[in-house]
């Protein structure tokens, strides 16, 4: 893993721990669900730039027509800031309630893709992200349909 990817993973992890604490859930499950999306968006690269320069950072927040509107490139290049931008939107849209109702890591990754990231061909992308989230969960010793709130 390159240094920019390591910084991206650490930045996401730091903010996920904070959000998980606020929501009173284990951070591992939340990290896996978000990690499936961040990997597909940027391969955890904090300096990733896409969409002709409009999408920035680990979650590729789009400054022209998406969650990156009104945020600077410098701010969105910080993985902690970028994670907070997408998590605030996820919380506003009901992600916390989805997780607290018992969603699995894969279900949470799919929901996050379709409702927060909103890529082209979202249904296909959601399945790819759910699969990567499951592979992350496996690295933490979780197999099968582990609920986010149970993945400690």
N, C-alpha and C positions, 0 to 999 in steps of 0.2 A: 504494500500500500504506500502510495506517495505521501509526502508530508502534507500537501494541501488536502488530501483525503483524510488523513489522520486528524487534522485540525477540524475538518468538517464533522467527523464522527464525534469527536470530543465536544464540540460546540452543541451539536444536537443532543448528546447525552446529558450535558449540563442542564439544558433547558427542559428536557423531558423529565429529569428528576424533580425539578421545581414544579412543573405542571402536574406530575403524578402525586406529589406531596399535597398540592392544593386540592386535587380531586380525590385524595385518599385512596389511591390505587398503587399497585407495584409498578415501578418504572420499567421493568424488563418487558412486559407485554406492550406497553405504550411505545417503547423504543422500537420493538420489532415491527409493529404496525406502521409507524412513521418511517422506519428505516427502509421498508420495502418500497416506499414512495421516493424517498431521497435517493436511493440507489438508482432507481429508474430515471429520475430527473437529472442527476448530476454525478452519479457514482461517488457521492459524498464530497465532491470537489467544491470547496468554498468559493473558488474563483470561476466556476462554470458560468458561461455566457451563452445564451441561445436565442432563437427567434430573432435573428439579425440584430442582436445587441439589446433586445428589450427584456429578456428573461435573465435573472441574476441569482446566483448563489445555489445553495444546497437543494432548495425546493423550487428553484427557477421561478421566483416571483416575477410576474410580468409587469413592467412599469408602464406599458402602453394601455393594456386592456385587462389587467388582472389585479392581484393582491399587492403588487409592487407599486401601484400608482401612488404618487405622493411621497415615495421613499427614495433616498439617494442610492446610487450604485454602491458607494462606500458602506452605507448601512446594511444593504441587502447582501453584501459580500461577507458580512460577519455571520457565521452560522447560528450563533445564539439569537441574534436579532431576526434573522430569516426564519428561524424556527418559531419565534414568538409571533411573527406576522401570520404565519399559517395556522398556528394553534389558536390565536384569538378568533380567527374566522371559523375554525373548526368548532370551537366552543360556542360561538354565536349560532352556528347551524345545528347544534345538538349532539356533537361528538361525545361529550361527557355523558349524556343520558344514554347514548347507544352503548357505551362501554359499561356503564353501571347497570344496564339491563341485562348484561351477560354476553355481549358480542365476543366472538372468538377473535384471535389475532388476525386471521385471514379476513373475516367479515369487516373488521375495523379498517384494515388496509384497503379493501375494496371501497368501502364507504368514503374514506378519506380521498381516494383517487377520484371518484365520481363527483363528490360534493365540494371538495376543496381545491384539488389540483386541476380538475376538469380538462384533461388532455384531449386532443383529437382521438377518436376511436376509443373512448373511455371504457367501454365494456371489455374490450380485449386488453387494454392497458391495466385495468383493475385486476384481471386474472393474473397477469404477469407479476404485478406488485404483491398480490396475495401470496403467490408462490414464493417470492423472495422473502416476504415476511415470515412465512412458515420455515424457510431454510434458516433464517436468523434465529427463530425460536428454537429450532432443533439444536443450534450451537449452544443455547442456554439450557439444554436438557429437556425441552418441552416437545412432545410429539402429539400428533392428532389434533383435534379441535380444542386447543387450550384457550380458555377465556382470558381476555386481557387482564381482568381484575384478579385472576388466579395465578398469573405468571410471575412468580417471585423468584 
